[in-house]
Amino acid sequence: MEYFEVITNAQTGEKTIRPYTAQEIAALEAGRKVSRIAELKQFLADTDYVAMSDYDKSKPEVLAQRQAWREEIRTLEAN
């Protein structure tokens, strides 16, 4: 994925493209990873009631999604 910012001169309207540095890209990707992990953990928290023993038979699709979220969290945390 290519990262850059477009800078527009307010007086002339001329646009300039500035590529991000390697450090800026690393910071963006780290921030996205942290945000995604937080989002996935919130999804799990929001569906904790489904994981209770008396709900496990009635919501198999939610349980499968929870497993996918946990696997994605493990993958993101490992990198």
C-alpha positions as CSV (number, residue, x, y, z in Angstrom):
1,M,0.0,0.0,0.0
2,E,1.3,3.4,-0.9
3,Y,1.1,6.2,1.7
4,F,1.2,9.9,0.8
5,E,-0.5,13.1,1.6
6,V,-1.8,15.7,-0.8
7,I,-1.0,19.3,0.1
8,T,-3.1,22.0,-1.5
9,N,-1.8,25.5,-1.7
10,A,-4.7,27.7,-0.4
11,Q,-3.8,30.6,-2.6
12,T,-3.1,28.9,-6.0
13,G,-5.0,25.6,-5.6
14,E,-1.8,23.8,-6.7
15,K,-1.6,20.3,-5.3
16,T,1.7,18.6,-4.2
17,I,2.0,14.9,-3.3
18,R,4.4,14.1,-0.5
19,P,5.2,10.4,0.1
20,Y,5.3,9.3,3.7
21,T,8.7,8.3,5.2
22,A,9.2,4.7,6.4
23,Q,8.9,5.9,10.0
24,E,5.5,7.6,9.3
25,I,4.3,4.4,7.5
26,A,5.4,2.2,10.5
27,A,3.6,4.5,12.9
28,L,0.4,4.4,10.9
29,E,0.4,0.7,10.6
30,A,1.1,0.2,14.3
31,G,-1.7,2.6,15.1
32,R,-4.1,0.7,12.8
33,K,-3.1,-2.6,14.4
34,V,-3.7,-1.3,17.9
35,S,-7.1,0.2,16.8
36,R,-8.1,-3.1,15.2
37,I,-7.2,-5.1,18.2
38,A,-9.2,-2.8,20.4
39,E,-12.2,-3.0,18.0
40,L,-12.0,-6.8,18.0
41,K,-11.8,-7.0,21.8
42,Q,-14.9,-4.7,22.0
43,F,-16.8,-7.0,19.6
44,L,-15.9,-9.9,21.9
45,A,-17.0,-7.9,25.0
46,D,-20.3,-6.9,23.3
47,T,-21.1,-10.6,22.6
48,D,-19.9,-12.2,25.8
49,Y,-23.5,-13.0,26.8
50,V,-23.6,-15.4,23.8
51,A,-20.7,-17.4,25.0
52,M,-22.5,-18.3,28.2
53,S,-23.4,-22.0,28.4
54,D,-27.2,-21.6,28.0
55,Y,-26.8,-19.5,24.8
56,D,-24.2,-21.6,23.0
57,K,-26.7,-23.8,21.1
58,S,-28.9,-21.0,19.9
59,K,-26.3,-18.6,18.3
60,P,-23.7,-20.8,16.5
61,E,-23.0,-18.0,13.9
62,V,-22.0,-15.5,16.7
63,L,-19.8,-18.1,18.3
64,A,-18.1,-18.7,15.0
65,Q,-17.6,-15.0,14.5
66,R,-16.1,-14.7,18.1
67,Q,-13.6,-17.4,17.2
68,A,-12.6,-15.6,14.0
69,W,-12.1,-12.4,16.0
70,R,-9.9,-14.2,18.6
71,E,-7.8,-15.7,15.8
72,E,-7.4,-12.2,14.2
73,I,-6.3,-10.7,17.5
74,R,-3.7,-13.5,18.0
75,T,-2.4,-12.9,14.4
76,L,-2.2,-9.1,14.9
77,E,-0.6,-9.4,18.4
78,A,2.0,-11.9,17.0
79,N,3.2,-9.4,14.3
